[in-house]
Amino acid sequence: MNEATMSSDVRLTSVEADSARPVLTVERLGADPLIAFVAADADTWLGT
């Protein structure tokens, strides 16, 4: 996955799933340029 729009002001720009806990990189439009964080369950976070 390269990019997915999640709301009008947040865009998911990358997912690194090489580890047990995927790292999601999120761009907040009009705010801090990039925020990276670890999600316990990427499927739940992405709503799949």
Backbone torsions as a table, in degrees:
resi	resn	phi	psi	omega
1	MET	NA	129.7	178.4
2	ASN	-95.4	-47.3	-175.1
3	GLU	-157.5	141.2	176.1
4	ALA	-144.1	133.0	178.2
5	THR	-84.0	127.2	-176.5
6	MET	-106.8	-27.6	175.0
7	SER	-159.5	-178.8	-176.0
8	SER	-69.1	-18.7	-176.8
9	ASP	-125.6	6.9	179.5
10	VAL	-133.6	133.9	179.7
11	ARG	-130.9	127.6	175.2
12	LEU	-78.3	121.7	-175.5
13	THR	-104.7	-22.4	176.9
14	SER	-162.8	154.5	175.0
15	VAL	-132.4	124.3	175.8
16	GLU	-107.7	109.1	-174.2
17	ALA	-109.1	28.0	-178.8
18	ASP	-77.3	-18.7	-178.1
19	SER	-110.0	178.2	179.5
20	ALA	-65.8	-29.3	178.7
21	ARG	-117.4	107.7	-177.1
22	PRO	-61.3	145.2	175.7
23	VAL	-101.7	120.3	178.9
24	LEU	-103.1	132.6	176.3
25	THR	-107.2	125.0	-174.3
26	VAL	-120.3	136.3	175.5
27	GLU	-103.1	123.5	175.5
28	ARG	-96.3	113.4	-176.8
29	LEU	-69.1	129.7	178.7
30	GLY	77.7	11.0	-179.3
31	ALA	-137.3	-144.2	176.8
32	ASP	-56.7	134.5	-172.9
33	PRO	-61.5	-47.9	-179.8
34	LEU	-140.5	139.8	176.1
35	ILE	-130.1	122.0	178.0
36	ALA	-110.1	138.8	179.5
37	PHE	-151.1	164.0	-179.9
38	VAL	-101.8	129.9	177.9
39	ALA	-104.6	139.1	179.0
40	ALA	-69.2	-31.4	-177.2
41	ASP	-147.1	99.0	-176.1
42	ALA	-63.7	-35.1	-179.7
43	ASP	-62.1	-41.9	177.7
44	THR	-65.3	-43.9	-178.0
45	TRP	-62.2	-39.5	-177.5
46	LEU	-82.4	-7.5	177.6
47	GLY	74.4	27.0	-179.8
48	THR	-96.1	NA	NA
